[in-house]
Every structure is written in C-alpha cells, then in structure tokens.
Amino acid sequence: MPNTLETNNPDYEVQINQQYHAFLVCNVFINDSGRGKQVQIIIEGKAYKAVVSVEALRVSPNLTGQWRATLHIRCKPDGTLDKTMSLRRIRALSPQTTDQPAFWACTGDVTSIDVKTGLLKVRIYPGRRKASVFSLFVQASPIVLEQISQAKFVHLTGTLEKHSLVVQHFEPRDSVDAVLQGLNEIESDRSSHK
C-alpha cells in the first residue's frame, strides 16, 4: 500500500491555496561545508545546490546529515527540478517521516498546456520584491491536462518522480486579484445603494 502524501500531516499542512507559491517537501541528505549560506543537497541520489534560510541555519550549527526539508523550487523546461533551490526549513527525520514520500504544491496561473509532452506550465509571481517571476513545468496525465485546460489559476499538489514534479490533485481557484476585485465590486455596489 503506498504511503499517503504528507500533506495529511499537520506539521506540513499547507494553507496557502489562494496565493502564488511553489515548494517541495522531501527527505534530503545535506553536505554542509561550513562556508557561506550554500550547501549541497542530495535528493533521490542526485546532487543540487541550495541557499539556506536563516530559519534553517538556526536548527543546527552544521547541517550535514539527513533531514526532512521544505524547499522553494523551480523547474527546467523539460519538467525536471532546477539545480539550485532555496532551503527554507528542515527538521530531523523521525520514524513517521523516514518513509514519507516527497510532495510538492504550487499555486499559479496556467500559461500553457502541451498534451504531446504532458507538461503543464504554471506561472508563479512571488510575493517578495527581490524574487523574480518564474514558471514551473509539471507533468500531468492527459486526463488532468484536459480537465485543467479551462482553468486560469490553479492549486496543484503531487509527488516527485525521477526528479520531475507529477500532478496528483488540482483545484481551479480564484486568484488573489480576482478575490480582491470581487470584494471591491461588492463594496462599490453597497456604496451606490446608499
């Protein structure tokens, strides 16, 4: 029986369905040279670079070892993970998390669907000023691609398979801008009826 996604675990329950984001939670091995804020992380046998957040640095003076990590991610156009990530949080592995599969989530604008390759392109607009707009390329089945084809803004969750993000669930969403516009229209209607 396959493990369920860790999103059912309250420690990692994600409540940011209406805002742009992209992250991956998985077990990693970290090689920390002790110089600077960059470390090497190993995910499923493949090496990546990660810039470590202050929050993660507070966990241990040397991060070398196995951890459950939350990473801000980006993807290459072929749908595989980009070589550089941002290590946001880590916690020690426990009996409950040792065998937990990787899971990811993102919320963004659907910009293209390629049925031939099975890739869905989702545009992410980070909330931080210094972070640039980027796209995630995620794998999806033909059925999911067909269902998602009418959506403009989506919340996606899934698993990591062969270093690619694979969609398991999706929900069409109203974007933050659409929600704010709707609230402004309601307020405007109230004002005009006074």
N, C-alpha and C positions, 0 to 999 in steps of 0.2 A: 504494500500500500504506500503510495507516495506521500511525502511529508506535505503538510499544508503550508501555504505561504505564511511567513512570519507576520504579515500584516494583522493576523489574528492575535498576535502577542501585544498586550497593552503597552509594553516598553517602546514599541516601534509603530504604534498605530498612528497613521498619518491623517491629519485633519485639514490639509491644505488643498482641497479639491477645486477651489474657485480661483486660486492664484497660480501664476506661472511658476513651475519648478521642474527639476529633474534630478533624481538621486537614485543610488543603488545601495542596498544593504547586503553585505556578504561577509563570509569568513575570509580573512586575508592573513598572509604572513608578511610582517614588516621588517625590512632591513634598515636600521637607523644608524647612519654613520656618525651622528652626533654633531655634524656640521651643518648649520643653516636650518631652514624650515622644510627642506625637501627630503623625502625618504623614497626608498624603493618598496613597492608592494607587489606581492605575488598573489594573483587570483587565478585559481584553477590551473596552476603551473606556468602561467605567463606573467612576465615582469612588466610593471607600469611604474610611472613616476607619480608622486603625489605631494602636493604642497599641504602642509599640516596646519590646521587652525589652532588658535590659542587654546580653545576648549580641549582639543585632543592632546595638546602638549602638557596640559595640567594633569593628565591621568598618570603619567609615569615619566621619570627623567630620561629613560631610554626606552624607546618604543619597540625595539627588536623583540619579535615573538609573534604568536598567533593571537588574533583579535577578531571580534565581530565589529565591522566598520560601516559607517554611513559615509558615502562618498557623493560629492557633486560630480556629475559626469557629463561627457559629451561623446558624440559618435562620429566615425568617419562615414563618408557617403555610401560605403558598402554595408553599413549596419553594424560594424564591429566597434568595440569601445576604443576611444581615443587613447593614446599612450600617456596623456597627462590628465590627472584628476585633482580634486581638492578633497583632502581627508578632513571631514567635518567633526565626526565623533567616533570614539572607539569604546569598547567595553570588553572585559575579559570574557573568554569563552566559558560557558557553563555546560553542564550535561544537557540542558534544554537547547542550547544554541549550537553545539558542536555539529549536529547533523542537520541543522536547519538549512534549507536551500537558499540561494540568493534570491532576492526580489527587488524590483525597481518600481518606481512610479514617476509619472510626469503629467503635467497639465499644460496644454498649449494650443496653438492654432494649427489646424490641419492645413498644410500648404500644398502637398501633392501625394498622390497615391500611384504606385507603379505595380500594377497587377502582375506584370511579367516577372519581376524580381521579388514580389511580395513585400516590398518596402513601403513604409508609410513615413512621410516627412512631417515632423511636428516642430513648429517654430516656438522658441521659448524666449520670453522677454524678462530677464532677471530684474528683481526689484532694486538691487543695488546699483548705484550710478556707475561705478567703475566696471561692472561686468557688462560685456557686450552681448548683443542678441545672438543667439545661435540656434541651430537646428539639430534635433535628434532624428536619427534614421532607425526605425524599429521594424522588426519582422512581424508580419501578421498573416494569418491564413486567408485564402480567397474569400471565405465566408465573412470574416471580420472586416476585410477591406471593402466588401460590398456593403455591409451594414453601416460602416463608418463614412461611406462616400458622401453622404448628405450633411455630415456634421462639420461645423466650422471650428468649434472649440471643444476639446475632449480631455477627459481624465483617463489615463491608461495605467494599468498595472500589469506586471508579468514576471517572467523568470529570465535568468541568464543561461543561454545555451551556446556553447562553443564561442564564447566571448561576444555574442550578439544578444541584444535585448529582444525578447519574444513576447508579444502581447498575449495575455490570457484573458483580461477583462477590460472593457472600455465603457465609458458613460459619456454621452453627449452632455455638455454643460453650457450654462450661460457664462460668458466671460465676465470678468470683474467690470469691464467697461459697460457691458450690456446691463448688468445688475444696477450699476450706478445711474445709467441713463434711464432705466425704468423707474428708479426711485425719484429722480429729478422730474420725470414726466408726471408721476403721481403728485408730487409736491406742487408742480405747476398747475395741474388740474384743480387741486384744493384751493390754491390762491385765486384762480379765476372764478371760482364759485362763491367766493366770499362777498 
